[in-house]
Amino acid sequence: MRKALRKAGYTNCARCNFRYLASALEVDHVIPLYKGGTDTAENVQALCTTCHRIKTNEDMGCTKAPF
């Protein structure tokens, strides 16, 4: 996925849908690996840094962001 993002140049965050440079996006597992998710194309998505932090906190059961 990282390779495809770099090739695309720009793409949208899967969560907030804003358009970003590919270098500003992070690859996220929809279902985290520690929760039984797989490392396959169907289980990854591109998220901006802010959305990735929020989703990670939600995945870990945090109700408030630590920042």
PyMOL commands that set and color helices and strands:
alter all, ss='L'
color gray80, all
select helices_A, chain A and resi 2-8+22-24+33-35+41-43+49-59
alter helices_A, ss='H'
color red, helices_A
select strands_A, chain A and resi 10-12+19-21+25-29+44-48
alter strands_A, ss='S'
color yellow, strands_A
deselect
rebuild
show_as cartoon
